[in-house]
Amino acid sequence: MNVSEAVAARRSVRAFLPTPVARNIVEKILDQARFSPSGGNVQPWNAVVVAGEPLQQLLRKVADGIAAGRTDSEYASYPDALPDPWMARRRQNAAELYGTLGIGRENREARHAQTARNWIGFDAPCIMFCHIPRFMGVAQWADLGIWLQTVMLLMEEAGLSTCAQGAWSHGGVTVREALGIADDHVLACGLAIGYADPDAIVNRLRTSRAPLEETVRFLGM
């Protein structure tokens, strides 16, 4: 698989098989991803890879926090007032997801149930929690995103599926405390890792993208 094929094949998988992910595969991929670019070669990314019983313990703590009504977001996932075309794209994404699942707009219970699957990592047997020093700036968060994309493409090449989950930021304090992540770091996101369930309807989803001319201009060429 070349890079172009990995980019085309990668998708956000929301249903995983229970098949365990071998540590040596993940470790090899993360070792390769060390060579992702970053401004000044600062390499601001950090991660904790969790599987097995430690993951189940973490998920139980998160579930207990949700049941108790605890919210501990450390940053906003989106601006409070997200205008078009960005809000329109977000609505389209939701429409495509729930449409694939056959969930209507009026079925709030089913929509909430699907959203709640974020808190179990969509049953992925392995989740990588990414964090970054709190004092880092926008450029370093961009570096983290570059590294994460590198990781996801390498996992695609290795036959693994992923789903980057910004939703985990809403449980940032709980996850940090459970995993022993320092208080001066922010939980940026989670990355669900595993093998896609080929029979899951939700994994048929291929979200649309804005046409190139909507996001890119060319000058002098």
C-alpha atoms as one frame of an Amber mdcrd trajectory, in Angstrom:
protein
   0.000   0.000   0.000   1.438   3.378  -1.010   0.667   6.730   0.645  -2.066
   7.634  -1.848  -3.810   4.323  -1.220  -3.579   4.754   2.561  -5.077   8.253
   2.355  -7.947   6.986   0.199  -8.595   3.911   2.365  -8.462   5.554   5.790
 -11.796   6.233   7.406 -13.188   6.842  10.895 -14.239   3.368  11.995 -17.040
   3.266  14.574 -17.386  -0.471  15.132 -14.466  -2.761  15.945 -13.939  -6.485
  16.319 -12.803  -7.701  19.774  -9.563  -9.009  18.228  -6.641  -7.779  20.383
  -4.046  -5.503  18.834  -0.466  -6.716  19.243   1.798  -4.318  21.121   4.717
  -4.899  18.755   2.659  -3.647  15.792   1.586  -0.460  17.561   5.068   0.098
  18.946   6.625  -0.234  15.488   4.154   2.263  14.031   4.752   4.800  16.790
   8.485   4.376  16.359   8.113   5.175  12.649   5.860   8.156  13.415   8.643
   9.764  15.468   9.908  11.168  12.180   6.814  13.334  11.668   7.726  16.988
  11.134   7.287  19.628  13.824   8.286  23.266  14.082  11.825  23.509  15.414
  11.713  19.715  15.838   9.989  20.347  19.197   7.960  17.079  18.920   5.240
  18.202  21.383   3.148  15.027  21.166   2.717  12.571  24.031   0.506   9.512
  24.297  -0.595   6.649  26.506  -1.652   3.441  24.744  -4.202   1.470  26.783
  -5.704  -1.993  26.226  -6.959  -5.009  28.157  -8.044  -4.667  31.770  -6.485
  -1.192  32.252  -8.684   0.050  29.412 -11.779  -1.558  30.907 -11.028   0.032
  34.274 -10.663   3.418  32.608 -13.929   3.035  30.700 -15.724   2.153  33.938
 -14.394   5.304  35.614 -15.529   7.411  32.676 -18.956   5.757  32.744 -19.258
   6.448  36.479 -18.372  10.092  35.875 -20.969  10.419  33.126 -23.607   8.766
  35.315 -22.774  11.246  38.094 -23.155  14.130  35.653 -19.483  15.070  35.815
 -18.223  17.239  32.981 -14.554  18.086  32.859 -13.821  19.475  29.426 -10.561
  21.398  29.225 -11.148  23.060  25.874 -14.031  23.693  23.503 -14.364  21.202
  20.656 -15.834  23.891  18.389 -16.280  27.682  18.565 -19.517  28.700  20.292
 -20.805  30.325  17.125 -19.677  28.168  14.211 -20.817  29.887  10.995 -21.251
  28.417   7.552 -19.708  26.812   5.617 -18.164  25.044   8.619 -21.438  24.505
  10.473 -23.056  23.255   7.277 -20.273  20.683   6.902 -20.746  19.562  10.500
 -24.501  19.158   9.971 -23.845  17.229   6.760 -21.496  14.911   8.636 -24.191
  14.189  11.229 -26.800  13.645   8.512 -24.541  11.164   6.715 -23.745   9.268
   9.933 -27.319   8.940  11.161 -28.594   8.348   7.638 -26.224   5.384   7.280
 -27.566   4.016  10.578 -31.194   4.676   9.618 -31.695   7.028  12.577 -34.124
   9.881  11.939 -33.758  13.427  13.282 -36.649  12.880  15.660 -35.126   9.755
  17.238 -33.135  11.491  19.951 -32.771   8.367  22.050 -31.000   6.508  19.251
 -28.827   9.532  18.474 -27.775   9.827  22.107 -27.032   6.104  22.212 -24.743
   6.433  19.193 -23.008   9.448  20.743 -22.507   7.468  23.967 -20.485   4.913
  22.018 -17.687   7.475  22.012 -17.156   6.710  25.701 -16.372   3.064  24.985
 -14.153   3.891  22.027 -16.648   2.177  19.715 -15.581  -1.138  21.321 -12.007
  -0.772  20.089  -9.672  -3.146  21.970  -7.031  -0.420  22.194  -7.197   3.354
  22.645  -4.312   5.787  22.464  -4.816   8.950  24.506  -2.876  11.929  23.164
  -1.825  14.784  25.405   0.269  17.920  25.106   1.886  20.344  27.572  -0.650
  22.965  28.576   1.608  25.922  27.721   2.082  24.858  24.097   0.607  27.101
  21.415  -1.417  26.725  18.236   1.626  25.731  16.177   2.432  22.844  18.511
  -1.188  21.631  18.425  -0.817  21.608  14.639   2.331  19.502  15.051   0.347
  17.063  17.175  -2.210  16.791  14.367   0.517  16.112  11.809   1.920  13.343
  14.014  -1.538  11.853  14.564  -2.261  11.751  10.829   1.074  10.014  10.288
   0.114   7.433  12.908  -3.293   6.822  11.319  -1.869   6.347   7.833   0.789
   3.937   9.104  -1.910   1.982  10.911  -3.948   1.814   7.724  -0.883   0.429
   5.954  -0.513  -2.182   8.717  -4.133  -3.342   8.350  -5.415  -1.572  11.452
  -8.399   0.754  11.572  -8.710   3.903  13.651 -11.052   6.642  14.767  -9.653
   9.922  16.051 -11.925  11.018  18.897 -11.921  14.623  19.983 -14.894  13.664
  22.167 -12.502  12.335  24.789 -11.596  15.947  25.610 -14.931  16.098  27.461
 -13.563  13.563  29.920 -10.124  15.093  29.989  -9.668  15.425  33.752 -11.009
  11.922  34.465  -8.755  10.340  31.853  -5.695  12.308  32.938  -6.166  11.317
  36.573  -6.798   7.660  35.732  -3.733   7.413  33.489  -1.379   9.444  35.633
  -0.986  12.220  33.065   0.505  15.357  34.633  -1.794  18.250  35.519   0.245
  20.577  33.325  -0.803  18.605  30.233  -4.079  18.743  28.311  -5.777  15.623
  26.974  -6.080  16.449  23.272  -7.961  13.421  21.957  -8.221   9.668  21.880
  -7.477   7.344  18.984  -9.512   4.143  18.852  -7.381   1.358  17.343  -8.348
  -2.109  16.183  -9.765  -4.171  13.356 -12.930  -2.902  11.686 -16.082  -5.001
  11.983 -16.854  -5.701   8.300 -20.509  -6.432   9.071 -21.238  -3.185  10.925
 -23.474  -0.861   8.912 -21.827   2.216  10.399 -18.527   1.231   8.801 -20.066
   1.674   5.367 -20.053   5.425   5.951 -17.790   7.458   3.684 -18.200  11.100
   4.611 -18.223  13.718   1.886 -15.577  16.394   1.438 -15.751  19.967   0.188
 -14.546  20.411  -3.405 -10.951  21.584  -3.713 -11.912  24.990  -5.123 -13.876
  25.702  -1.935 -10.782  25.488   0.282  -7.724  26.146  -1.922  -6.655  28.966
  -4.259  -3.780  28.886  -6.735  -1.784  31.974  -7.665   1.036  32.170 -10.196
   0.669  28.602 -11.421
